């Protein structure tokens, strides 16, 4: 008798949780036909349908609900096994040295909080610095891992992309461009911009974007942090270009507005980075794996 595989359980759990083959495929980074094939394989083994479609929606059958409960139980047991093995490897009380760029600090601290929840006894040292400082710490082997934007070529660094990082134009809510359904890029040419310091990845992306469009970036003020830029934009000192992931609170409180501008957002990415010759400790490797898994759960697109 053929047996169900762990892969089939994981695929079906994603389908049952999303009630969608396409969303499950996106979450698992598989094609939709591959997901459908896995579910059909389970149905062939069990001799029962697991889903039924009514209109454009799918629903679980009684058999599907049973398989979902079994899948969740198996996943929970595997999580327990990993936790127990982690204790045997000393992962429950290791040390982790990480540096992150200021732009990604909000994302990174959220991931670290969840990682600490899994490994509560791990000692974590986190340094939040600008891009040049993070690259320097990697070069001097002072940290295990870094989380940052794209790494310059020609360095002996292993960089794995794990999350999209859209850069958007921000303005005070009462700004004239905030009332436009779609602003042209040329509308930005006469606007003063608040920018990060030289060497910042965000500033570099801004300058390349405007240069590619044949426009000059009008800089009104240089600032050393995203928070300073947000406050200055709120005060009406100019526009800014920042990561959308750093603006959640300001947008919710309507202190800032994201302008709809052709060509935006500028899509960049976050990477987890270490030296190519670095032999990662079990704790550092566990954290790297955790970052990639969390990105997958959030619907991001990890790539090597």
DRENFI-385958 format. One record per residue: residue number from 1; residue in one letter; chain; x, y, z of N, C-alpha, C in turn. Coordinates in Angstrom, 3 decimals. Layout:
N
    nr   rest   kette        n.u        n.v        n.w       ca.u       ca.v       ca.w        c.u        c.v        c.w
   NUM      A       A          X          Y          Z          X          Y          Z          X          Y          Z
...
This chain:
304
    nr   rest   kette        n.u        n.v        n.w       ca.u       ca.v       ca.w        c.u        c.v        c.w
     1      X       A      0.855     -1.215      0.000      0.000      0.000      0.000      0.878      1.247      0.000
     2      X       A      0.570      2.183     -0.887      1.335      3.419     -0.943      1.058      4.263      0.302
     3      X       A      2.102      4.961      0.770      1.981      5.782      1.967      2.039      7.266      1.581
     4      X       A      1.359      8.055      2.364      1.430      9.501      2.161      2.794     10.002      2.582
     5      X       A      3.294     11.025      1.877      4.601     11.591      2.191      4.434     12.886      2.983
     6      X       A      5.510     13.271      3.659      5.497     14.524      4.409      5.260     15.701      3.456
     7      X       A      5.841     15.635      2.272      5.643     16.705      1.300      4.168     16.852      0.940
     8      X       A      3.474     15.737      0.757      2.057     15.804      0.432      1.260     16.432      1.570
     9      X       A      1.605     16.058      2.812      0.923     16.663      3.963      1.126     18.174      3.990
    10      X       A      2.360     18.620      3.756      2.649     20.057      3.810      1.904     20.803      2.700
    11      X       A      1.881     20.223      1.512      1.183     20.877      0.403     -0.311     20.965      0.697
    12      X       A     -0.904     19.865      1.184     -2.341     19.890      1.441     -2.683     20.852      2.577
    13      X       A     -1.823     20.920      3.585     -2.084     21.853      4.685     -2.144     23.285      4.154
    14      X       A     -1.239     23.639      3.232     -1.246     24.988      2.654     -2.525     25.228      1.850
    15      X       A     -2.959     24.221      1.090     -4.195     24.356      0.321     -5.390     24.526      1.254
    16      X       A     -5.449     23.701      2.299     -6.582     23.749      3.225     -6.610     25.063      4.005
    17      X       A     -5.441     25.566      4.363     -5.384     26.810      5.123     -5.783     28.005      4.267
    18      X       A     -5.356     28.011      3.002     -5.666     29.128      2.106     -6.988     28.957      1.372
    19      X       A     -7.502     27.701      1.339     -8.678     27.374      0.524     -8.496     27.902     -0.899
    20      X       A     -7.281     27.696     -1.394     -6.940     28.169     -2.735     -5.692     27.437     -3.203
    21      X       A     -5.767     26.838     -4.381     -4.590     26.178     -4.944     -3.547     27.208     -5.368
    22      X       A     -3.978     28.331     -5.912     -3.031     29.336     -6.397     -2.289     30.002     -5.241
    23      X       A     -3.020     30.334     -4.148     -2.342     30.965     -3.011     -1.400     29.976     -2.329
    24      X       A     -1.805     28.712     -2.249     -0.920     27.696     -1.681      0.334     27.545     -2.532
    25      X       A      0.180     27.579     -3.852      1.333     27.463     -4.747      2.298     28.626     -4.540
    26      X       A      1.747     29.841     -4.400      2.601     31.012     -4.176      3.335     30.906     -2.843
    27      X       A      2.635     30.444     -1.810      3.249     30.312     -0.488      4.383     29.301     -0.490
    28      X       A      4.195     28.203     -1.231      5.176     27.120     -1.253      6.207     27.277     -2.359
    29      X       A      6.059     28.347     -3.181      6.969     28.583     -4.301      6.943     27.407     -5.273
    30      X       A      5.741     26.931     -5.567      5.529     25.857     -6.532      4.561     26.345     -7.594
    31      X       A      4.477     25.618     -8.692      3.472     25.939     -9.698      2.120     25.397     -9.240
    32      X       A      1.044     26.000     -9.734     -0.285     25.528     -9.352     -0.536     24.091     -9.815
    33      X       A     -0.099     23.707    -11.036     -0.273     22.298    -11.424      0.450     21.323    -10.496
    34      X       A      1.627     21.732     -9.977      2.357     20.852     -9.065      1.588     20.649     -7.767
    35      X       A      0.963     21.723     -7.269      0.158     21.613     -6.050     -1.057     20.723     -6.299
    36      X       A     -1.726     20.951     -7.408     -2.905     20.132     -7.742     -2.532     18.658     -7.858
    37      X       A     -1.366     18.394     -8.435     -0.924     17.015     -8.608     -0.693     16.335     -7.266
    38      X       A     -0.115     17.080     -6.308      0.132     16.509     -4.976     -1.192     16.162     -4.292
    39      X       A     -2.164     17.044     -4.398     -3.464     16.788     -3.761     -4.159     15.607     -4.436
    40      X       A     -4.085     15.552     -5.748     -4.686     14.412     -6.455     -4.005     13.108     -6.067
    41      X       A     -2.690     13.176     -5.783     -1.967     11.988     -5.340     -2.486     11.474     -4.010
    42      X       A     -2.789     12.405     -3.091     -3.356     12.001     -1.791     -4.730     11.367     -2.009
    43      X       A     -5.544     12.004     -2.848     -6.893     11.486     -3.110     -6.838     10.096     -3.736
    44      X       A     -5.843      9.869     -4.599     -5.711      8.546     -5.226     -5.353      7.487     -4.196
    45      X       A     -4.476      7.853     -3.247     -4.072      6.903     -2.209     -5.238      6.600     -1.272
    46      X       A     -5.978      7.648     -0.884     -7.072      7.475      0.081     -8.366      7.010     -0.571
    47      X       A     -8.511      7.257     -1.850     -9.741      6.876     -2.536    -10.919      7.762     -2.191
    48      X       A    -10.625      9.001     -1.741    -11.684      9.940     -1.353    -11.308     11.340     -1.827
    49      X       A    -12.290     12.144     -2.240    -11.991     13.538     -2.589    -11.746     14.361     -1.326
    50      X       A    -10.777     15.261     -1.381    -10.453     16.096     -0.229    -11.025     17.506     -0.340
    51      X       A    -11.300     17.943     -1.565    -11.863     19.280     -1.772    -13.025     19.181     -2.751
    52      X       A    -13.878     20.179     -2.693    -14.949     20.301     -3.668    -15.079     21.762     -4.051
    53      X       A    -15.399     22.033     -5.301    -15.487     23.396     -5.793    -16.945     23.776     -6.021
    54      X       A    -17.305     24.947     -5.480    -18.643     25.495     -5.678    -18.465     26.917     -6.178
    55      X       A    -18.786     27.133     -7.444    -18.505     28.421     -8.055    -17.008     28.588     -8.196
    56      X       A    -16.490     29.694     -7.704    -15.060     29.942     -7.762    -14.352     29.578     -6.468
    57      X       A    -15.068     29.076     -5.481    -14.482     28.770     -4.182    -14.330     27.270     -4.006
    58      X       A    -13.323     26.888     -3.220    -13.167     25.480     -2.886    -13.425     25.295     -1.394
    59      X       A    -13.912     24.116     -1.052    -14.230     23.782      0.333    -13.644     22.414      0.631
    60      X       A    -13.378     22.171      1.915    -12.876     20.863      2.323    -14.038     19.900      2.500
    61      X       A    -13.833     18.676      2.060    -14.798     17.615      2.355    -14.523     17.102      3.762
    62      X       A    -15.347     16.185      4.239    -15.094     15.576      5.550    -13.724     14.899      5.565
    63      X       A    -13.388     14.207      4.472    -12.075     13.564      4.388    -10.966     14.610      4.396
    64      X       A    -11.212     15.736      3.715    -10.216     16.808      3.687     -9.942     17.372      5.063
    65      X       A    -11.008     17.518      5.866    -10.823     18.029      7.228    -10.031     17.040      8.081
    66      X       A    -10.254     15.754      7.877     -9.492     14.748      8.617     -8.011     14.807      8.252
    67      X       A     -7.741     14.937      6.958     -6.344     15.006      6.518     -5.692     16.287      7.034
    68      X       A     -6.444     17.394      7.073     -5.895     18.643      7.603     -5.513     18.474      9.068
    69      X       A     -6.387     17.874      9.869     -6.069     17.656     11.294     -4.824     16.800     11.444
    70      X       A     -4.701     15.770     10.615     -3.516     14.909     10.677     -2.266     15.696     10.280
    71      X       A     -2.386     16.529      9.254     -1.245     17.336      8.794     -0.768     18.276      9.890
    72      X       A     -1.726     18.926     10.567     -1.364     19.867     11.634     -0.708     19.145     12.801
    73      X       A     -1.213     17.944     13.113     -0.623     17.166     14.210      0.806     16.753     13.862
    74      X       A      1.023     16.330     12.627      2.358     15.913     12.204      3.322     17.099     12.222
    75      X       A      2.861     18.255     11.728      3.703     19.452     11.732      4.087     19.846     13.154
    76      X       A      3.120     19.764     14.076      3.403     20.099     15.474      4.439     19.150     16.071
    77      X       A      4.322     17.860     15.766      5.293     16.891     16.270      6.681     17.164     15.706
    78      X       A      6.748     17.555     14.434      8.040     17.866     13.835      8.660     19.106     14.478
    79      X       A      7.822     20.112     14.791      8.327     21.302     15.479      8.892     20.928     16.838
    80      X       A      8.188     20.033     17.553      8.691     19.572     18.848     10.019     18.843     18.681
    81      X       A     10.103     18.018     17.641     11.347     17.284     17.384     12.492     18.247     17.118
    82      X       A     12.235     19.285     16.296     13.290     20.250     16.007     13.736     20.981     17.275
    83      X       A     12.776     21.327     18.126     13.124     22.006     19.378     13.975     21.107     20.269
    84      X       A     13.609     19.822     20.348     14.375     18.890     21.176     15.784     18.686     20.619
    85      X       A     15.891     18.558     19.309     17.211     18.394     18.695     18.052     19.656     18.864
    86      X       A     17.375     20.823     18.830     18.093     22.078     19.032     18.744     22.114     20.407
    87      X       A     18.035     21.613     21.407     18.608     21.562     22.750     19.823     20.649     22.787
    88      X       A     19.738     19.518     22.072     20.876     18.601     22.032     22.077     19.236     21.338
    89      X       A     21.821     20.128     20.357     22.919     20.791     19.652     23.364     22.059     20.366
    90      X       A     22.716     22.405     21.451     23.091     23.607     22.181     22.478     24.874     21.607
    91      X       A     21.461     24.754     20.747     20.872     25.934     20.144     20.019     26.728     21.118
    92      X       A     19.666     26.118     22.242     18.783     26.835     23.169     19.530     27.857     24.007
    93      X       A     20.845     27.846     23.962     21.575     28.793     24.811     22.826     29.324     24.107
    94      X       A     22.793     29.432     22.787     23.930     29.944     22.047     23.953     31.459     22.016
    95      X       A     24.872     31.994     21.185     25.024     33.440     21.041     24.959     33.795     19.564
    96      X       A     24.341     34.938     19.273     24.151     35.362     17.899     24.531     36.833     17.781
    97      X       A     25.464     37.137     16.880     25.885     38.514     16.627     25.387     38.936     15.243
    98      X       A     24.525     39.940     15.215     23.886     40.365     13.971     23.999     41.880     13.823
    99      X       A     24.192     42.313     12.576     24.119     43.738     12.264     23.071     43.930     11.173
   100      X       A     22.310     45.009     11.276     21.298     45.313     10.263     21.405     46.784      9.889
   101      X       A     21.029     47.089      8.656     20.995     48.486      8.260     19.764     49.156      8.867
   102      X       A     19.847     50.462      9.034     18.775     51.177      9.736     17.434     51.025      9.028
   103      X       A     17.449     50.958      7.696     16.192     50.870      6.959     15.453     49.573      7.245
   104      X       A     16.190     48.488      7.466     15.566     47.181      7.662     15.364     46.850      9.133
   105      X       A     15.702     47.770     10.028     15.678     47.449     11.458     14.294     47.022     11.942
   106      X       A     13.222     47.651     11.418     11.875     47.285     11.871     11.540     45.859     11.465
   107      X       A     11.886     45.482     10.239     11.643     44.120      9.768     12.497     43.128     10.563
   108      X       A     13.773     43.481     10.740     14.702     42.569     11.406     14.333     42.335     12.865
   109      X       A     13.936     43.384     13.563     13.596     43.204     14.975     12.349     42.334     15.141
   110      X       A     11.412     42.440     14.192     10.240     41.564     14.240     10.619     40.110     14.072
   111      X       A     11.532     39.835     13.128     12.005     38.465     12.918     12.769     37.979     14.138
   112      X       A     13.620     38.843     14.704     14.393     38.458     15.889     13.489     38.149     17.077
   113      X       A     12.401     38.910     17.212     11.483     38.658     18.322     10.861     37.273     18.203
   114      X       A     10.471     36.899     16.973      9.889     35.569     16.776     10.941     34.474     16.958
   115      X       A     12.165     34.756     16.528     13.249     33.782     16.712     13.545     33.592     18.197
   116      X       A     13.545     34.683     18.942     13.787     34.612     20.386     12.665     33.837     21.077
   117      X       A     11.445     33.942     20.539     10.342     33.173     21.098     10.566     31.679     20.958
   118      X       A     11.231     31.266     19.885     11.518     29.843     19.684     12.734     29.409     20.503
   119      X       A     13.728     30.308     20.609     14.964     30.003     21.352     15.135     31.063     22.445
   120      X       A     14.366     30.973     23.528     14.339     32.053     24.525     15.653     32.279     25.260
   121      X       A     16.548     31.293     25.255     17.791     31.446     26.020     18.961     31.924     25.173
   122      X       A     18.729     32.165     23.890     19.816     32.625     23.038     20.186     34.068     23.395
   123      X       A     21.482     34.348     23.417     21.976     35.704     23.677     22.186     36.394     22.329
   124      X       A     21.439     37.456     22.088     21.496     38.136     20.797     22.119     39.519     20.963
   125      X       A     23.140     39.789     20.161     23.711     41.135     20.103     23.358     41.729     18.750
   126      X       A     22.600     42.821     18.767     22.119     43.445     17.537     22.713     44.838     17.401
   127      X       A     23.339     45.092     16.247     23.876     46.415     15.959     23.126     46.992     14.763
   128      X       A     22.563     48.178     14.932     21.842     48.854     13.853     22.716     50.000     13.362
   129      X       A     23.173     49.920     12.112     24.114     50.896     11.568     23.768     51.204     10.122
   130      X       A     24.528     52.135      9.543     24.329     52.396      8.124     25.015     51.306      7.297
   131      X       A     24.786     51.346      6.009     25.233     50.278      5.118     26.753     50.096      5.143
   132      X       A     27.490     51.196      5.108     28.944     51.093      5.082     29.482     50.457      6.358
   133      X       A     28.875     50.787      7.495     29.313     50.215      8.761     29.043     48.713      8.810
   134      X       A     27.873     48.298      8.312     27.538     46.867      8.302     28.508     46.097      7.420
   135      X       A     28.818     46.650      6.240     29.778     46.000      5.353     31.150     45.907      6.018
   136      X       A     31.527     46.937      6.767     32.810     46.914      7.469     32.859     45.833      8.532
   137      X       A     31.757     45.646      9.263     31.723     44.609     10.291     31.802     43.215      9.679
   138      X       A     31.184     43.045      8.498     31.300     41.768      7.804     32.734     41.526      7.370
   139      X       A     33.363     42.564      6.828     34.736     42.422      6.343     35.694     42.056      7.471
   140      X       A     35.453     42.604      8.662     36.326     42.339      9.815     35.911     41.093     10.592
   141      X       A     34.857     40.404     10.104     34.377     39.169     10.746     33.960     39.407     12.199
   142      X       A     33.337     40.550     12.452     32.888     40.866     13.807     31.472     40.376     14.080
   143      X       A     30.767     39.968     13.036     29.387     39.520     13.194     29.195     38.192     12.481
   144      X       A     28.148     37.470     12.880     27.813     36.208     12.213     27.071     36.468     10.908
   145      X       A     26.073     37.330     10.985     25.183     37.572      9.850     24.795     39.038      9.806
   146      X       A     24.379     39.473      8.625     23.827     40.819      8.476     22.529     40.732      7.687
   147      X       A     21.639     41.678      7.933     20.436     41.833      7.123     20.486     43.236      6.536
   148      X       A     20.440     43.313      5.214     20.658     44.596      4.555     20.118     44.555      3.140
   149      X       A     20.233     45.690      2.443     19.871     45.736      1.037     20.954     45.075      0.201
   150      X       A     20.848     45.233     -1.094     21.737     44.518     -2.006     23.203     44.798     -1.711
   151      X       A     23.994     43.735     -1.758     25.419     43.822     -1.439     26.208     44.183     -2.694
   152      X       A     27.198     45.085     -2.593     28.014     45.407     -3.767     28.709     44.169     -4.317
   153      X       A     28.879     44.142     -5.636     29.569     43.022     -6.260     31.062     43.095     -5.966
   154      X       A     31.717     41.947     -6.091     33.160     41.903     -5.903     33.601     41.642     -4.483
   155      X       A     32.650     41.498     -3.544     33.000     41.196     -2.169     32.777     39.707     -1.910
   156      X       A     33.586     39.127     -1.036     33.464     37.700     -0.722     32.343     37.489      0.288
   157      X       A     31.123     37.744     -0.167     29.963     37.639      0.716     28.903     36.764      0.067
   158      X       A     28.245     35.965      0.895     27.120     35.147      0.464     25.853     35.904      0.835
   159      X       A     25.067     36.294     -0.178     23.850     37.082      0.057     22.653     36.330     -0.485
   160      X       A     21.690     36.035      0.381     20.467     35.331     -0.010     19.279     36.282      0.120
   161      X       A     18.615     36.522     -0.995     17.463     37.433     -1.003     16.275     36.749     -0.348
   162      X       A     15.582     37.471      0.551     14.456     36.846      1.237     13.182     37.670      1.263
   163      X       A     13.239     38.950      0.906     12.015     39.751      0.992     12.111     40.964      0.080
   164      X       A     10.974     41.319     -0.535     10.924     42.538     -1.338     10.935     43.766     -0.445
   165      X       A     11.501     44.855     -0.961     11.591     46.101     -0.213     11.208     47.260     -1.136
   166      X       A      9.912     47.578     -1.241      9.486     48.662     -2.127      9.780     50.042     -1.534
   167      X       A     10.421     50.905     -2.337     10.672     52.285     -1.929      9.590     53.171     -2.529
   168      X       A      9.004     54.035     -1.711      7.895     54.884     -2.150      8.196     56.345     -1.834
   169      X       A      7.490     57.229     -2.527      7.621     58.670     -2.284      6.621     59.076     -1.216
   170      X       A      7.093     59.784     -0.193      6.204     60.216      0.889      6.127     61.743      0.937
   171      X       A      4.981     62.223      1.391      4.723     63.659      1.486      3.750     63.896      2.635
   172      X       A      3.607     65.149      3.072      2.535     65.451      4.033      1.189     65.167      3.374
   173      X       A      0.191     64.719      4.131     -1.127     64.397      3.533     -1.752     65.560      2.779
   174      X       A     -1.431     66.808      3.165     -2.049     67.967      2.510     -1.264     68.437      1.285
   175      X       A     -0.202     67.754      0.923      0.618     68.155     -0.232     -0.215     68.063     -1.517
   176      X       A      0.026     68.984     -2.454     -0.748     69.024     -3.696     -0.658     67.721     -4.474
   177      X       A      0.511     67.079     -4.497      0.668     65.830     -5.257     -0.084     64.666     -4.611
   178      X       A     -0.403     64.796     -3.320     -1.135     63.724     -2.640     -2.574     63.632     -3.145
   179      X       A     -3.055     64.690     -3.793     -4.423     64.684     -4.311     -4.497     64.151     -5.739
   180      X       A     -3.343     63.906     -6.342     -3.328     63.397     -7.710     -3.506     61.887     -7.728
   181      X       A     -4.308     61.410     -8.691     -4.472     59.965     -8.827     -3.175     59.313     -9.289
   182      X       A     -2.424     59.999    -10.138     -1.146     59.498    -10.618     -0.283     60.676    -11.022
   183      X       A      0.822     60.871    -10.321      1.713     61.971    -10.645      2.764     61.509    -11.655
   184      X       A      3.191     62.399    -12.520      4.259     62.097    -13.464      5.604     62.272    -12.768
   185      X       A      6.605     61.586    -13.282      7.938     61.699    -12.682      8.429     63.142    -12.756
   186      X       A      8.102     63.833    -13.859      8.572     65.222    -14.006      7.988     66.128    -12.922
   187      X       A      6.850     65.699    -12.315      6.265     66.498    -11.230      7.192     66.540    -10.020
   188      X       A      8.074     65.545     -9.923      8.983     65.478     -8.780     10.234     66.321     -8.973
   189      X       A     10.515     66.687    -10.247     11.780     67.360    -10.554     11.940     68.677     -9.802
   190      X       A     10.835     69.383     -9.582     10.917     70.689     -8.914     10.747     70.586     -7.402
   191      X       A     10.542     69.371     -6.897     10.319     69.203     -5.460     11.635     68.980     -4.723
   192      X       A     11.804     69.602     -3.557     13.005     69.339     -2.755     12.869     67.990     -2.036
   193      X       A     13.961     67.252     -1.980     13.954     65.945     -1.334     14.881     65.919     -0.130
   194      X       A     14.412     65.220      0.899     15.222     64.949      2.081     15.865     63.586      1.871
   195      X       A     17.182     63.484      2.025     17.888     62.255      1.667     18.745     61.758      2.824
   196      X       A     19.070     60.471      2.752     19.997     59.870      3.709     21.419     60.284      3.366
   197      X       A     22.352     59.941      4.260     23.746     60.289      4.068     24.353     59.527      2.890
   198      X       A     25.470     60.041      2.368     26.180     59.362      1.285     26.561     57.959      1.737
   199      X       A     26.411     56.973      0.843     26.697     55.584      1.195     25.467     54.803      1.574
   200      X       A     24.341     55.496      1.801     23.088     54.809      2.125     22.561     54.094      0.884
   201      X       A     22.069     52.863      1.070     21.498     52.119     -0.042     20.277     52.792     -0.615
   202      X       A     19.420     53.364      0.260     18.211     54.049     -0.203     18.578     55.268     -1.045
   203      X       A     19.557     56.028     -0.584     19.973     57.208     -1.354     20.539     56.792     -2.710
   204      X       A     21.345     55.742     -2.716     21.897     55.275     -3.981     20.811     54.871     -4.962
   205      X       A     19.766     54.186     -4.466     18.657     53.780     -5.322     17.916     54.993     -5.871
   206      X       A     17.722     56.022     -5.028     17.070     57.260     -5.476     17.865     57.913     -6.600
   207      X       A     19.169     58.072     -6.380     20.005     58.771     -7.352     20.048     58.026     -8.681
   208      X       A     20.128     56.690     -8.627     20.139     55.913     -9.867     18.808     56.045    -10.612
   209      X       A     17.715     56.045     -9.843     16.388     56.143    -10.459     16.236     57.458    -11.211
   210      X       A     16.577     58.565    -10.574     16.427     59.864    -11.223     17.400     60.017    -12.388
   211      X       A     18.615     59.500    -12.236     19.605     59.582    -13.320     19.124     58.806    -14.543
   212      X       A     18.535     57.631    -14.318     18.020     56.820    -15.431     16.900     57.535    -16.174
   213      X       A     16.160     58.390    -15.461     15.056     59.121    -16.094     15.502     60.462    -16.674
   214      X       A     16.795     60.755    -16.547     17.303     62.014    -17.065     16.907     63.215    -16.247
   215      X       A     16.621     63.010    -14.969     16.208     64.098    -14.087     17.247     64.311    -12.988
   216      X       A     17.334     65.547    -12.546     18.232     65.865    -11.433     17.451     65.795    -10.127
   217      X       A     18.037     65.183     -9.120     17.420     65.085     -7.798     17.754     66.340     -7.011
   218      X       A     16.721     67.096     -6.643     16.930     68.325     -5.874     16.973     67.972     -4.387
   219      X       A     18.139     68.114     -3.783     18.326     67.757     -2.376     18.236     69.002     -1.511
   220      X       A     17.338     68.987     -0.533     17.197     70.138      0.358     17.902     69.929      1.682
   221      X       A     18.047     68.651      2.084     18.645     68.385      3.383     19.114     66.934      3.452
   222      X       A     20.247     66.696      4.092     20.770     65.344      4.274     20.604     64.944      5.733
   223      X       A     20.093     63.726      5.960     19.808     63.279      7.325     20.356     61.879      7.542
   224      X       A     20.623     61.563      8.796     21.313     60.313      9.110     20.377     59.179      9.519
   225      X       A     19.052     59.401      9.503     18.138     58.330      9.896     16.808     58.476      9.176
   226      X       A     16.117     57.366      9.046     14.786     57.389      8.431     13.794     58.161      9.288
   227      X       A     13.924     58.032     10.615     13.006     58.734     11.517     13.110     60.237     11.330
   228      X       A     14.345     60.732     11.162     14.537     62.168     10.958     13.891     62.606      9.649
   229      X       A     14.012     61.785      8.614     13.392     62.124      7.329     11.875     62.160      7.469
   230      X       A     11.305     61.182      8.151      9.843     61.147      8.318      9.347     62.392      9.049
   231      X       A     10.045     62.780     10.096      9.627     63.958     10.859      9.759     65.238     10.026
   232      X       A     10.835     65.313      9.230     11.037     66.498      8.396      9.990     66.576      7.295
   233      X       A      9.614     65.443      6.723      8.561     65.435      5.701      7.240     65.872      6.328
   234      X       A      6.936     65.378      7.520      5.708     65.799      8.203      5.692     67.306      8.429
   235      X       A      6.878     67.867      8.679      6.972     69.305      8.936      6.917     70.129      7.660
   236      X       A      6.876     69.484      6.499      6.765     70.210      5.242      8.083     70.686      4.666
   237      X       A      9.208     70.077      5.087     10.517     70.520      4.616     10.901     69.907      3.275
   238      X       A     10.099     68.986      2.765     10.402     68.366      1.488      9.761     66.994      1.384
   239      X       A     10.011     66.334      0.266      9.538     64.964      0.072     10.633     63.992      0.469
   240      X       A     10.258     62.738      0.611     11.233     61.700      0.941     10.940     60.435      0.163
   241      X       A     11.933     59.574      0.062     11.759     58.244     -0.521     12.276     57.242      0.487
   242      X       A     11.356     56.414      1.012     11.702     55.467      2.063     11.061     54.116      1.782
   243      X       A     11.520     53.123      2.507     10.928     51.791      2.415      9.501     51.829      2.947
   244      X       A      8.583     51.250      2.191      7.184     51.190      2.627      7.063     50.465      3.956
   245      X       A      7.965     49.516      4.221      7.883     48.717      5.441      8.230     49.506      6.701
   246      X       A      8.746     50.721      6.535      9.083     51.549      7.705      8.003     52.576      8.021
   247      X       A      6.890     52.560      7.277      5.917     53.650      7.364      4.581     53.248      7.971
   248      X       A      4.480     52.048      8.492      3.187     51.525      8.931      2.488     52.451      9.916
   249      X       A      3.185     52.898     10.946      2.541     53.716     11.981      2.132     55.079     11.434
   250      X       A      3.014     55.722     10.664      2.710     57.061     10.146      1.533     57.041      9.176
   251      X       A      1.451     55.987      8.369      0.334     55.897      7.429     -0.971     55.612      8.164
   252      X       A     -0.900     54.768      9.183     -2.109     54.454      9.945     -2.653     55.691     10.650
   253      X       A     -1.747     56.533     11.163     -2.159     57.747     11.860     -2.372     58.925     10.901
   254      X       A     -2.165     58.678      9.597     -2.344     59.683      8.554     -1.452     60.902      8.766
   255      X       A     -0.241     60.631      9.252      0.742     61.704      9.378      1.524     61.898      8.086
   256      X       A      1.563     60.846      7.269      2.244     60.892      5.984      1.347     60.271      4.919
   257      X       A      1.625     60.612      3.675      0.909     60.015      2.543      1.926     59.447      1.564
   258      X       A      1.583     58.316      0.968      2.400     57.747     -0.091      1.870     58.274     -1.420
   259      X       A      2.734     58.934     -2.174      2.319     59.488     -3.461      2.286     58.395     -4.522
   260      X       A      1.284     58.475     -5.394      1.199     57.555     -6.531      1.906     58.215     -7.701
   261      X       A      3.091     57.696     -7.997      3.950     58.291     -9.022      4.335     57.212    -10.026
   262      X       A      4.318     57.571    -11.322      4.705     56.595    -12.332      6.150     56.137    -12.073
   263      X       A      6.378     54.849    -12.240      7.712     54.311    -12.013      7.955     53.855    -10.593
   264      X       A      7.027     54.178     -9.687      7.164     53.773     -8.286      6.141     52.689     -7.967
   265      X       A      6.451     51.839     -6.986      7.632     51.875     -6.127      8.899     51.406     -6.837
   266      X       A     10.050     51.877     -6.323     11.335     51.335     -6.750     11.509     50.024     -5.984
   267      X       A     11.560     48.911     -6.707     11.604     47.619     -6.014     13.044     47.212     -5.717
   268      X       A     13.353     47.154     -4.448     14.629     46.631     -3.992     14.340     45.371     -3.168
   269      X       A     15.364     44.819     -2.536     15.179     43.564     -1.816     16.043     43.547     -0.564
   270      X       A     15.616     42.728      0.386     16.408     42.484      1.596     17.165     41.170      1.445
   271      X       A     18.375     41.156      2.005     19.232     39.979      1.930     19.733     39.612      3.323
   272      X       A     19.904     38.307      3.563     20.628     37.849      4.739     22.026     37.490      4.240
   273      X       A     23.043     38.041      4.894     24.392     38.055      4.341     25.405     37.524      5.359
   274      X       A     26.400     36.793      4.861     27.554     36.422      5.681     28.756     36.247      4.776
   275      X       A     29.929     36.201      5.354     31.144     35.974      4.566     31.094     34.585      3.935
   276      X       A     31.622     34.478      2.715     31.605     33.177      2.049     32.484     32.163      2.768
   277      X       A     33.510     32.653      3.455     34.401     31.725      4.171     33.986     31.537      5.625
   278      X       A     32.823     32.077      5.980     32.349     31.969      7.360     31.708     30.607      7.598
   279      X       A     32.189     29.898      8.585     31.546     28.650      8.975     30.512     28.998     10.043
   280      X       A     29.263     29.013      9.626     28.201     29.447     10.532     28.051     28.477     11.693
   281      X       A     27.886     29.036     12.880     27.593     28.216     14.045     26.197     27.627     13.891
   282      X       A     25.871     26.563     14.639     24.502     26.033     14.576     23.450     27.108     14.839
   283      X       A     23.734     28.043     15.767     22.770     29.096     16.064     22.617     30.055     14.881
   284      X       A     23.747     30.445     14.255     23.680     31.354     13.116     22.973     30.698     11.935
   285      X       A     23.252     29.415     11.696     22.588     28.705     10.610     21.097     28.571     10.885
   286      X       A     20.753     28.328     12.158     19.343     28.227     12.525     18.633     29.553     12.268
   287      X       A     19.307     30.672     12.568     18.684     31.973     12.345     18.513     32.247     10.856
   288      X       A     19.530     31.924     10.063     19.412     32.132      8.613     18.238     31.325      8.050
   289      X       A     18.141     30.065      8.458     17.024     29.235      8.001     15.692     29.818      8.452
   290      X       A     15.679     30.334      9.681     14.454     30.903     10.244     14.009     32.117      9.432
   291      X       A     14.963     32.968      9.040     14.636     34.155      8.242     13.969     33.743      6.935
   292      X       A     14.511     32.739      6.272     13.965     32.309      4.986     12.581     31.680      5.155
   293      X       A     12.389     30.922      6.224     11.082     30.308      6.471     10.044     31.375      6.792
   294      X       A     10.414     32.350      7.626      9.482     33.415      7.978      9.100     34.233      6.760
   295      X       A     10.069     34.481      5.879      9.772     35.217      4.653      8.773     34.458      3.803
   296      X       A      8.928     33.125      3.735      7.996     32.305      2.980      6.596     32.358      3.562
   297      X       A      6.491     32.337      4.886      5.179     32.390      5.528      4.500     33.724      5.290
   298      X       A      5.321     34.788      5.132      4.755     36.109      4.919      4.392     36.358      3.458
   299      X       A      4.645     35.341      2.618      4.284     35.506      1.222      5.354     36.178      0.405
   300      X       A      6.586     36.324      0.976      7.679     36.905      0.216      8.269     35.864     -0.714
   301      X       A      9.286     36.257     -1.492      9.854     35.366     -2.476     11.346     35.187     -2.220
   302      X       A     11.750     34.152     -1.458     13.167     33.942     -1.219     13.858     33.466     -2.491
   303      X       A     15.054     33.947     -2.699     15.851     33.503     -3.833     17.289     33.408     -3.387
   304      X       A     18.036     32.467     -3.978     19.482     32.422     -3.744     20.145     33.271     -4.802
